[in-house]
Structures are given as C-alpha cells and as structure tokens.
Amino acid sequence: MLSCARAGNPACVANIREAHGLQRSAPTLVARLRFWVAFVSLLVAIGISACIQAQPATDVGDPGFPFGPSTVGVQTLSYVQDIKPILDRDCASCHSTRDARGNYSVSTYAEVLNGQTPGNAKSSLVVTGSPGGSMYQYYSGDAITRSTLVFRWLVYYNALQSR
C-alpha cells in the first residue's frame, strides 16, 4: 500500500489518509479557517481598543521645560502680569528706552517684541536669557524660574500681552 502512495496514485493516497483519520472535508477546513480569522481579528480589535482607551495624564505639574524643574506652575503667562516685572527688575537698567544697550529696549511691550518671533525658541530674548546665554547671569533670585517664565511666555503662549 505504501508503494502505491509513493508512486503518487491519488486513490491510494486518499485510502491511506482515510485509514489514519487524516482525511478532512473541504467544509471542515473552511470552517476552521473562518474561526481562526475571526479569532485573530478579535484579538487585533481588543489590542487596538486597549490603545485607544488610554487613561488621561495625571501628571499635570511642571514638566521642567526647557531648563529643568522650576517653581513655575502651569498657569497662562502674559507680559503685563508675569514678564514685565521680571524685565523691569532685571533688565531695564541697561535696556531701557533711554539706554538701550545692544539696540534692545524692554520699556514697552512693543519694544520687547522688537526682533522677536512669538512661538520661536530661537528668538534672541529666549537664547540670551537661557542658561549659558549672555543675559542669564543678570536674572535676580531664582534664575531658572525667571528664564523658564520668559521662555514659556514667548514660545508657548506666543507673547500674550495680558490675561
């Protein structure tokens, strides 16, 4: 009987499969294939829905951008309430309308924005006031916090004038 199977006789091969329980009808194979396709599809759907239903972030504190953690909260920053006091205290002695060293004045909102691009972290006010920048050393008190406030005001809040 095995010799006829080796010869490739279809009737002989069918008899061997049937004798050993290897014969399956086409409807059974199709049903099993459909089951596995449905099962895999279900697993994929569960996996995707698990990704989509992620929990909202619970850490809404200071992310420390761009210079590391500071005492700055997550409130909206504006020129009048938050930035003008810093510039008046730490910058106006050298950069006022009367004595605008480097041709840059911090006396008014319009003068502060002269040459700056709201939303751009490469603006000179951000670069020179960042750690390692030429004006960073002139911040009084907590320089990291002051620098972070100016950065966020100009870059994140697009130099908002007032709340």
C-alpha positions in Angstrom: 0.0 0.0 0.0 2.8 2.5 0.7 4.4 1.8 -2.6 1.3 3.0 -4.4 1.3 6.2 -2.3 5.0 6.8 -3.2 4.0 6.4 -6.9 1.5 9.3 -6.4 -1.6 7.3 -7.1 -4.4 9.6 -5.9 -6.8 6.8 -4.9 -4.1 5.1 -2.9 -3.2 8.4 -1.0 -6.8 9.0 -0.2 -7.2 5.5 1.2 -4.2 6.0 3.4 -5.4 9.3 4.7 -8.9 7.9 5.4 -7.4 4.9 7.2 -5.4 7.1 9.5 -8.0 9.8 10.1 -6.2 12.4 8.1 -9.0 13.0 5.6 -10.9 16.2 6.1 -13.7 17.5 4.0 -13.5 21.0 2.4 -16.3 22.4 4.5 -14.5 21.5 7.8 -11.3 23.2 6.6 -13.2 26.3 5.6 -15.0 26.4 8.9 -11.7 26.1 10.8 -10.1 28.8 8.7 -13.0 31.2 9.3 -12.8 30.5 13.0 -9.1 31.4 13.1 -9.6 34.5 11.0 -12.4 35.7 13.3 -10.3 34.9 16.4 -7.3 36.8 15.2 -9.5 39.7 14.1 -11.0 39.8 17.6 -7.5 39.8 19.2 -6.4 42.7 17.0 -9.6 44.7 17.8 -9.1 44.2 21.5 -5.4 45.3 21.2 -6.4 48.4 19.2 -9.2 49.3 21.6 -6.8 49.0 24.6 -4.5 51.5 23.0 -7.3 53.9 22.2 -8.8 53.8 25.6 -5.7 55.1 27.4 -6.2 56.9 30.7 -5.7 60.7 30.7 -2.5 62.0 32.0 -2.5 62.5 35.8 0.8 64.4 35.9 -0.2 68.0 35.1 2.6 69.6 37.1 5.7 71.4 35.8 7.3 69.3 33.1 10.5 71.2 33.6 10.9 72.5 30.1 13.2 73.7 28.8 15.8 74.1 31.6 14.7 71.6 34.2 12.2 71.7 37.0 11.3 75.1 38.4 8.7 76.7 40.6 6.7 77.8 37.6 3.1 76.5 37.6 1.0 75.7 34.6 -0.9 78.9 34.5 -1.2 81.0 31.4 1.6 83.6 31.2 1.2 87.2 29.9 3.5 90.1 29.5 1.8 92.6 31.9 1.3 90.2 34.8 4.3 87.9 34.6 7.1 89.1 32.3 7.2 92.9 32.7 8.0 92.7 36.4 11.0 90.5 35.6 12.3 92.7 32.8 11.7 95.9 34.8 13.7 94.4 37.8 16.5 92.6 36.0 16.9 94.2 32.5 15.6 97.8 32.4 18.7 99.3 34.0 20.7 98.5 30.8 17.9 98.0 28.2 15.5 101.0 28.7 14.4 103.4 26.0 16.9 105.9 27.4 19.8 103.5 27.5 19.1 100.7 25.0 22.3 98.7 25.1 22.6 96.4 22.1 19.8 98.4 20.5 17.2 96.5 22.5 14.8 98.0 25.0 12.4 96.4 27.4 10.5 99.5 28.3 7.2 98.6 26.5 5.5 95.5 25.1 6.2 96.6 21.5 9.9 97.2 22.3 10.3 93.8 24.0 8.8 92.1 20.9 11.0 94.1 18.5 13.1 91.4 16.7 11.4 88.5 18.5 9.3 85.8 16.9 6.5 84.6 19.2 6.4 80.8 19.2 10.1 80.5 18.2 12.6 79.2 20.8 15.4 80.7 18.8 14.3 84.3 19.5 17.1 86.3 21.0 15.2 87.0 24.2 15.0 83.3 24.9 18.5 82.4 23.7 20.3 85.2 25.7 18.2 84.6 28.8 18.6 80.8 28.8 21.3 79.1 31.0 24.6 79.8 29.3 23.2 82.8 27.5 24.8 86.2 27.8 22.0 87.8 29.9 21.1 84.8 32.1 23.5 85.9 34.8 21.5 89.1 35.3 18.3 87.4 36.5 17.9 88.1 40.2 16.7 85.4 42.6 15.8 82.0 41.0 17.3 82.4 37.5 15.9 79.1 36.3 12.4 80.1 37.1 12.8 83.6 35.5 14.3 82.1 32.4 11.6 79.4 32.2 8.9 82.1 32.6 10.3 84.1 29.7 10.7 81.0 27.5 7.1 79.8 28.1 5.6 83.3 27.7 7.4 83.8 24.3 7.3 80.3 22.9 4.2 78.5 24.4 1.9 81.5 25.0 3.0 83.4 21.8 3.9 86.5 23.8 0.4 87.1 25.2 0.1 90.7 26.2 -2.4 90.4 29.0 -4.8 87.8 30.5 
